[in-house]
Structure formats: C-alpha cells, structure tokens
Amino acid sequence: MCINCMAGKWKKFLRRRMVMLMNMTAINGSHD
C-alpha cells in the first residue's frame, strides 16, 4: 500500500469522525 493512500483514508476517517462528533454536540446543545 502507498503511504499517500493510507494518509488519505486516515484523513477521511478523522474528518468524518470529527463531523460526527460536532453534529452530536450541536444536537445535544440544541436539545438543552
């Protein structure tokens, strides 16, 4: 596997996870 491919997948994974966390916090905040 090429390092760039691994880094790309890792960045996508981290970005997706950060978006999910931000969405969860936003939803929790709006519910309060």
mmCIF entry with sequence, helices, sheets and N, C-alpha, C, O atoms, coordinates in Angstrom:
data_MODEL
# 
_entry.id   MODEL 
# 
_entity.id                         1 
_entity.type                       polymer 
_entity.pdbx_number_of_molecules   1 
# 
_entity_poly.entity_id                      1 
_entity_poly.type                           'polypeptide(L)' 
_entity_poly.nstd_linkage                   no 
_entity_poly.nstd_monomer                   no 
_entity_poly.pdbx_seq_one_letter_code       MCINCMAGKWKKFLRRRMVMLMNMTAINGSHD 
_entity_poly.pdbx_seq_one_letter_code_can   MCINCMAGKWKKFLRRRMVMLMNMTAINGSHD 
_entity_poly.pdbx_strand_id                 A 
# 
loop_
_entity_poly_seq.entity_id 
_entity_poly_seq.num 
_entity_poly_seq.mon_id 
_entity_poly_seq.hetero 
1 1  MET n 
1 2  CYS n 
1 3  ILE n 
1 4  ASN n 
1 5  CYS n 
1 6  MET n 
1 7  ALA n 
1 8  GLY n 
1 9  LYS n 
1 10 TRP n 
1 11 LYS n 
1 12 LYS n 
1 13 PHE n 
1 14 LEU n 
1 15 ARG n 
1 16 ARG n 
1 17 ARG n 
1 18 MET n 
1 19 VAL n 
1 20 MET n 
1 21 LEU n 
1 22 MET n 
1 23 ASN n 
1 24 MET n 
1 25 THR n 
1 26 ALA n 
1 27 ILE n 
1 28 ASN n 
1 29 GLY n 
1 30 SER n 
1 31 HIS n 
1 32 ASP n 
# 
_struct_asym.id          A 
_struct_asym.entity_id   1 
# 
_struct_conf.conf_type_id            HELX_P 
_struct_conf.id                      HELX_P1 
_struct_conf.pdbx_PDB_helix_id       AA1 
_struct_conf.beg_label_comp_id       ILE 
_struct_conf.beg_label_asym_id       A 
_struct_conf.beg_label_seq_id        3 
_struct_conf.pdbx_beg_PDB_ins_code   ? 
_struct_conf.end_label_comp_id       HIS 
_struct_conf.end_label_asym_id       A 
_struct_conf.end_label_seq_id        31 
_struct_conf.pdbx_end_PDB_ins_code   ? 
_struct_conf.beg_auth_comp_id        ILE 
_struct_conf.beg_auth_asym_id        A 
_struct_conf.beg_auth_seq_id         3 
_struct_conf.end_auth_comp_id        HIS 
_struct_conf.end_auth_asym_id        A 
_struct_conf.end_auth_seq_id         31 
_struct_conf.pdbx_PDB_helix_class    1 
_struct_conf.details                 ? 
_struct_conf.pdbx_PDB_helix_length   29 
# 
_struct_conf_type.id          HELX_P 
_struct_conf_type.criteria    ? 
_struct_conf_type.reference   ? 
# 
loop_
_atom_site.group_PDB 
_atom_site.id 
_atom_site.type_symbol 
_atom_site.label_atom_id 
_atom_site.label_alt_id 
_atom_site.label_comp_id 
_atom_site.label_asym_id 
_atom_site.label_entity_id 
_atom_site.label_seq_id 
_atom_site.pdbx_PDB_ins_code 
_atom_site.Cartn_x 
_atom_site.Cartn_y 
_atom_site.Cartn_z 
_atom_site.occupancy 
_atom_site.B_iso_or_equiv 
_atom_site.pdbx_formal_charge 
_atom_site.auth_seq_id 
_atom_site.auth_comp_id 
_atom_site.auth_asym_id 
_atom_site.auth_atom_id 
_atom_site.pdbx_PDB_model_num 
ATOM 1   N N  . MET A 1 1  ? 0.855   -1.214 0.000  1.00 0.00 ? 1  MET A N  1 
ATOM 2   C CA . MET A 1 1  ? 0.000   0.000  0.000  1.00 0.00 ? 1  MET A CA 1 
ATOM 3   C C  . MET A 1 1  ? 0.882   1.253  0.000  1.00 0.00 ? 1  MET A C  1 
ATOM 4   O O  . MET A 1 1  ? 1.932   1.277  0.642  1.00 0.00 ? 1  MET A O  1 
ATOM 5   N N  . CYS A 1 2  ? 0.457   2.274  -0.711 1.00 0.00 ? 2  CYS A N  1 
ATOM 6   C CA . CYS A 1 2  ? 1.236   3.519  -0.731 1.00 0.00 ? 2  CYS A CA 1 
ATOM 7   C C  . CYS A 1 2  ? 0.891   4.360  0.500  1.00 0.00 ? 2  CYS A C  1 
ATOM 8   O O  . CYS A 1 2  ? -0.240  4.344  0.986  1.00 0.00 ? 2  CYS A O  1 
ATOM 9   N N  . ILE A 1 3  ? 1.874   5.081  0.981  1.00 0.00 ? 3  ILE A N  1 
ATOM 10  C CA . ILE A 1 3  ? 1.658   5.892  2.195  1.00 0.00 ? 3  ILE A CA 1 
ATOM 11  C C  . ILE A 1 3  ? 0.603   6.963  1.935  1.00 0.00 ? 3  ILE A C  1 
ATOM 12  O O  . ILE A 1 3  ? -0.219  7.253  2.804  1.00 0.00 ? 3  ILE A O  1 
ATOM 13  N N  . ASN A 1 4  ? 0.626   7.546  0.743  1.00 0.00 ? 4  ASN A N  1 
ATOM 14  C CA . ASN A 1 4  ? -0.351  8.609  0.445  1.00 0.00 ? 4  ASN A CA 1 
ATOM 15  C C  . ASN A 1 4  ? -1.775  8.064  0.521  1.00 0.00 ? 4  ASN A C  1 
ATOM 16  O O  . ASN A 1 4  ? -2.670  8.733  1.037  1.00 0.00 ? 4  ASN A O  1 
ATOM 17  N N  . CYS A 1 5  ? -1.987  6.843  0.006  1.00 0.00 ? 5  CYS A N  1 
ATOM 18  C CA . CYS A 1 5  ? -3.331  6.256  0.064  1.00 0.00 ? 5  CYS A CA 1 
ATOM 19  C C  . CYS A 1 5  ? -3.750  6.068  1.526  1.00 0.00 ? 5  CYS A C  1 
ATOM 20  O O  . CYS A 1 5  ? -4.880  6.381  1.900  1.00 0.00 ? 5  CYS A O  1 
ATOM 21  N N  . MET A 1 6  ? -2.828  5.555  2.345  1.00 0.00 ? 6  MET A N  1 
ATOM 22  C CA . MET A 1 6  ? -3.143  5.340  3.762  1.00 0.00 ? 6  MET A CA 1 
ATOM 23  C C  . MET A 1 6  ? -3.463  6.674  4.425  1.00 0.00 ? 6  MET A C  1 
ATOM 24  O O  . MET A 1 6  ? -4.438  6.779  5.170  1.00 0.00 ? 6  MET A O  1 
ATOM 25  N N  . ALA A 1 7  ? -2.651  7.692  4.160  1.00 0.00 ? 7  ALA A N  1 
ATOM 26  C CA . ALA A 1 7  ? -2.876  9.009  4.770  1.00 0.00 ? 7  ALA A CA 1 
ATOM 27  C C  . ALA A 1 7  ? -4.228  9.567  4.328  1.00 0.00 ? 7  ALA A C  1 
ATOM 28  O O  . ALA A 1 7  ? -4.955  10.149 5.132  1.00 0.00 ? 7  ALA A O  1 
ATOM 29  N N  . GLY A 1 8  ? -4.560  9.391  3.057  1.00 0.00 ? 8  GLY A N  1 
ATOM 30  C CA . GLY A 1 8  ? -5.845  9.890  2.557  1.00 0.00 ? 8  GLY A CA 1 
ATOM 31  C C  . GLY A 1 8  ? -6.999  9.221  3.287  1.00 0.00 ? 8  GLY A C  1 
ATOM 32  O O  . GLY A 1 8  ? -7.943  9.891  3.705  1.00 0.00 ? 8  GLY A O  1 
ATOM 33  N N  . LYS A 1 9  ? -6.927  7.895  3.445  1.00 0.00 ? 9  LYS A N  1 
ATOM 34  C CA . LYS A 1 9  ? -8.001  7.185  4.153  1.00 0.00 ? 9  LYS A CA 1 
ATOM 35  C C  . LYS A 1 9  ? -8.066  7.649  5.600  1.00 0.00 ? 9  LYS A C  1 
ATOM 36  O O  . LYS A 1 9  ? -9.151  7.873  6.136  1.00 0.00 ? 9  LYS A O  1 
ATOM 37  N N  . TRP A 1 10 ? -6.915  7.791  6.228  1.00 0.00 ? 10 TRP A N  1 
ATOM 38  C CA . TRP A 1 10 ? -6.876  8.211  7.632  1.00 0.00 ? 10 TRP A CA 1 
ATOM 39  C C  . TRP A 1 10 ? -7.472  9.603  7.788  1.00 0.00 ? 10 TRP A C  1 
ATOM 40  O O  . TRP A 1 10 ? -8.242  9.850  8.716  1.00 0.00 ? 10 TRP A O  1 
ATOM 41  N N  . LYS A 1 11 ? -7.116  10.523 6.873  1.00 0.00 ? 11 LYS A N  1 
ATOM 42  C CA . LYS A 1 11 ? -7.661  11.885 6.944  1.00 0.00 ? 11 LYS A CA 1 
ATOM 43  C C  . LYS A 1 11 ? -9.172  11.852 6.755  1.00 0.00 ? 11 LYS A C  1 
ATOM 44  O O  . LYS A 1 11 ? -9.904  12.535 7.472  1.00 0.00 ? 11 LYS A O  1 
ATOM 45  N N  . LYS A 1 12 ? -9.643  11.061 5.792  1.00 0.00 ? 12 LYS A N  1 
ATOM 46  C CA . LYS A 1 12 ? -11.096 10.971 5.575  1.00 0.00 ? 12 LYS A CA 1 
ATOM 47  C C  . LYS A 1 12 ? -11.767 10.435 6.834  1.00 0.00 ? 12 LYS A C  1 
ATOM 48  O O  . LYS A 1 12 ? -12.809 10.941 7.252  1.00 0.00 ? 12 LYS A O  1 
ATOM 49  N N  . PHE A 1 13 ? -11.167 9.408  7.439  1.00 0.00 ? 13 PHE A N  1 
ATOM 50  C CA . PHE A 1 13 ? -11.738 8.799  8.642  1.00 0.00 ? 13 PHE A CA 1 
ATOM 51  C C  . PHE A 1 13 ? -11.801 9.824  9.771  1.00 0.00 ? 13 PHE A C  1 
ATOM 52  O O  . PHE A 1 13 ? -12.829 9.959  10.435 1.00 0.00 ? 13 PHE A O  1 
ATOM 53  N N  . LEU A 1 14 ? -10.690 10.552 9.989  1.00 0.00 ? 14 LEU A N  1 
ATOM 54  C CA . LEU A 1 14 ? -10.661 11.542 11.075 1.00 0.00 ? 14 LEU A CA 1 
ATOM 55  C C  . LEU A 1 14 ? -11.680 12.649 10.808 1.00 0.00 ? 14 LEU A C  1 
ATOM 56  O O  . LEU A 1 14 ? -12.400 13.068 11.714 1.00 0.00 ? 14 LEU A O  1 
ATOM 57  N N  . ARG A 1 15 ? -11.737 13.122 9.553  1.00 0.00 ? 15 ARG A N  1 
ATOM 58  C CA . ARG A 1 15 ? -12.663 14.209 9.229  1.00 0.00 ? 15 ARG A CA 1 
ATOM 59  C C  . ARG A 1 15 ? -14.094 13.753 9.472  1.00 0.00 ? 15 ARG A C  1 
ATOM 60  O O  . ARG A 1 15 ? -14.899 14.480 10.054 1.00 0.00 ? 15 ARG A O  1 
ATOM 61  N N  . ARG A 1 16 ? -14.406 12.522 9.015  1.00 0.00 ? 16 ARG A N  1 
ATOM 62  C CA . ARG A 1 16 ? -15.767 12.007 9.195  1.00 0.00 ? 16 ARG A CA 1 
ATOM 63  C C  . ARG A 1 16 ? -16.092 11.907 10.686 1.00 0.00 ? 16 ARG A C  1 
ATOM 64  O O  . ARG A 1 16 ? -17.202 12.232 11.107 1.00 0.00 ? 16 ARG A O  1 
ATOM 65  N N  . ARG A 1 17 ? -15.120 11.456 11.478 1.00 0.00 ? 17 ARG A N  1 
ATOM 66  C CA . ARG A 1 17 ? -15.352 11.290 12.914 1.00 0.00 ? 17 ARG A CA 1 
ATOM 67  C C  . ARG A 1 17 ? -15.555 12.665 13.573 1.00 0.00 ? 17 ARG A C  1 
ATOM 68  O O  . ARG A 1 17 ? -16.421 12.829 14.433 1.00 0.00 ? 17 ARG A O  1 
ATOM 69  N N  . MET A 1 18 ? -14.743 13.647 13.155 1.00 0.00 ? 18 MET A N  1 
ATOM 70  C CA . MET A 1 18 ? -14.882 14.987 13.733 1.00 0.00 ? 18 MET A CA 1 
ATOM 71  C C  . MET A 1 18 ? -16.251 15.564 13.380 1.00 0.00 ? 18 MET A C  1 
ATOM 72  O O  . MET A 1 18 ? -16.896 16.195 14.217 1.00 0.00 ? 18 MET A O  1 
ATOM 73  N N  . VAL A 1 19 ? -16.693 15.348 12.138 1.00 0.00 ? 19 VAL A N  1 
ATOM 74  C CA . VAL A 1 19 ? -18.013 15.852 11.723 1.00 0.00 ? 19 VAL A CA 1 
ATOM 75  C C  . VAL A 1 19 ? -19.094 15.199 12.575 1.00 0.00 ? 19 VAL A C  1 
ATOM 76  O O  . VAL A 1 19 ? -20.026 15.866 13.023 1.00 0.00 ? 19 VAL A O  1 
ATOM 77  N N  . MET A 1 20 ? -18.966 13.885 12.799 1.00 0.00 ? 20 MET A N  1 
ATOM 78  C CA . MET A 1 20 ? -19.970 13.182 13.611 1.00 0.00 ? 20 MET A CA 1 
ATOM 79  C C  . MET A 1 20 ? -19.985 13.746 15.031 1.00 0.00 ? 20 MET A C  1 
ATOM 80  O O  . MET A 1 20 ? -21.051 13.992 15.594 1.00 0.00 ? 20 MET A O  1 
ATOM 81  N N  . LEU A 1 21 ? -18.791 13.952 15.611 1.00 0.00 ? 21 LEU A N  1 
ATOM 82  C CA . LEU A 1 21 ? -18.721 14.489 16.979 1.00 0.00 ? 21 LEU A CA 1 
ATOM 83  C C  . LEU A 1 21 ? -19.338 15.885 17.026 1.00 0.00 ? 21 LEU A C  1 
ATOM 84  O O  . LEU A 1 21 ? -20.092 16.199 17.947 1.00 0.00 ? 21 LEU A O  1 
ATOM 85  N N  . MET A 1 22 ? -19.023 16.722 16.038 1.00 0.00 ? 22 MET A N  1 
ATOM 86  C CA . MET A 1 22 ? -19.554 18.083 16.029 1.00 0.00 ? 22 MET A CA 1 
ATOM 87  C C  . MET A 1 22 ? -21.071 18.049 15.878 1.00 0.00 ? 22 MET A C  1 
ATOM 88  O O  . MET A 1 22 ? -21.778 18.819 16.527 1.00 0.00 ? 22 MET A O  1 
ATOM 89  N N  . ASN A 1 23 ? -21.571 17.158 15.024 1.00 0.00 ? 23 ASN A N  1 
ATOM 90  C CA . ASN A 1 23 ? -23.026 17.041 14.850 1.00 0.00 ? 23 ASN A CA 1 
ATOM 91  C C  . ASN A 1 23 ? -23.672 16.603 16.159 1.00 0.00 ? 23 ASN A C  1 
ATOM 92  O O  . ASN A 1 23 ? -24.719 17.129 16.539 1.00 0.00 ? 23 ASN A O  1 
ATOM 93  N N  . MET A 1 24 ? -23.055 15.641 16.854 1.00 0.00 ? 24 MET A N  1 
ATOM 94  C CA . MET A 1 24 ? -23.613 15.149 18.114 1.00 0.00 ? 24 MET A CA 1 
ATOM 95  C C  . MET A 1 24 ? -23.634 16.272 19.148 1.00 0.00 ? 24 MET A C  1 
ATOM 96  O O  . MET A 1 24 ? -24.635 16.447 19.843 1.00 0.00 ? 24 MET A O  1 
ATOM 97  N N  . THR A 1 25 ? -22.556 17.027 19.260 1.00 0.00 ? 25 THR A N  1 
ATOM 98  C CA . THR A 1 25 ? -22.506 18.109 20.253 1.00 0.00 ? 25 THR A CA 1 
ATOM 99  C C  . THR A 1 25 ? -23.517 19.187 19.888 1.00 0.00 ? 25 THR A C  1 
ATOM 100 O O  . THR A 1 25 ? -24.163 19.756 20.769 1.00 0.00 ? 25 THR A O  1 
ATOM 101 N N  . ALA A 1 26 ? -23.659 19.472 18.599 1.00 0.00 ? 26 ALA A N  1 
ATOM 102 C CA . ALA A 1 26 ? -24.614 20.501 18.172 1.00 0.00 ? 26 ALA A CA 1 
ATOM 103 C C  . ALA A 1 26 ? -26.033 20.041 18.515 1.00 0.00 ? 26 ALA A C  1 
ATOM 104 O O  . ALA A 1 26 ? -26.840 20.827 19.013 1.00 0.00 ? 26 ALA A O  1 
ATOM 105 N N  . ILE A 1 27 ? -26.335 18.770 18.248 1.00 0.00 ? 27 ILE A N  1 
ATOM 106 C CA . ILE A 1 27 ? -27.671 18.246 18.545 1.00 0.00 ? 27 ILE A CA 1 
ATOM 107 C C  . ILE A 1 27 ? -27.916 18.296 20.047 1.00 0.00 ? 27 ILE A C  1 
ATOM 108 O O  . ILE A 1 27 ? -28.988 18.710 20.490 1.00 0.00 ? 27 ILE A O  1 
ATOM 109 N N  . ASN A 1 28 ? -26.928 17.876 20.831 1.00 0.00 ? 28 ASN A N  1 
ATOM 110 C CA . ASN A 1 28 ? -27.082 17.889 22.290 1.00 0.00 ? 28 ASN A CA 1 
ATOM 111 C C  . ASN A 1 28 ? -27.273 19.318 22.776 1.00 0.00 ? 28 ASN A C  1 
ATOM 112 O O  . ASN A 1 28 ? -28.107 19.569 23.646 1.00 0.00 ? 28 ASN A O  1 
ATOM 113 N N  . GLY A 1 29 ? -26.514 20.250 22.228 1.00 0.00 ? 29 GLY A N  1 
ATOM 114 C CA . GLY A 1 29 ? -26.612 21.642 22.657 1.00 0.00 ? 29 GLY A CA 1 
ATOM 115 C C  . GLY A 1 29 ? -27.991 22.214 22.331 1.00 0.00 ? 29 GLY A C  1 
ATOM 116 O O  . GLY A 1 29 ? -28.572 22.928 23.147 1.00 0.00 ? 29 GLY A O  1 
ATOM 117 N N  . SER A 1 30 ? -28.517 21.906 21.146 1.00 0.00 ? 30 SER A N  1 
ATOM 118 C CA . SER A 1 30 ? -29.814 22.455 20.750 1.00 0.00 ? 30 SER A CA 1 
ATOM 119 C C  . SER A 1 30 ? -30.924 21.841 21.616 1.00 0.00 ? 30 SER A C  1 
ATOM 120 O O  . SER A 1 30 ? -31.939 22.490 21.871 1.00 0.00 ? 30 SER A O  1 
ATOM 121 N N  . HIS A 1 31 ? -30.739 20.616 22.060 1.00 0.00 ? 31 HIS A N  1 
ATOM 122 C CA . HIS A 1 31 ? -31.769 19.961 22.879 1.00 0.00 ? 31 HIS A CA 1 
ATOM 123 C C  . HIS A 1 31 ? -31.811 20.540 24.285 1.00 0.00 ? 31 HIS A C  1 
ATOM 124 O O  . HIS A 1 31 ? -32.852 20.499 24.940 1.00 0.00 ? 31 HIS A O  1 
ATOM 125 N N  . ASP A 1 32 ? -30.690 21.079 24.754 1.00 0.00 ? 32 ASP A N  1 
ATOM 126 C CA . ASP A 1 32 ? -30.655 21.574 26.139 1.00 0.00 ? 32 ASP A CA 1 
ATOM 127 C C  . ASP A 1 32 ? -31.631 22.722 26.349 1.00 0.00 ? 32 ASP A C  1 
ATOM 128 O O  . ASP A 1 32 ? -31.729 23.254 27.454 1.00 0.00 ? 32 ASP A O  1 
# 
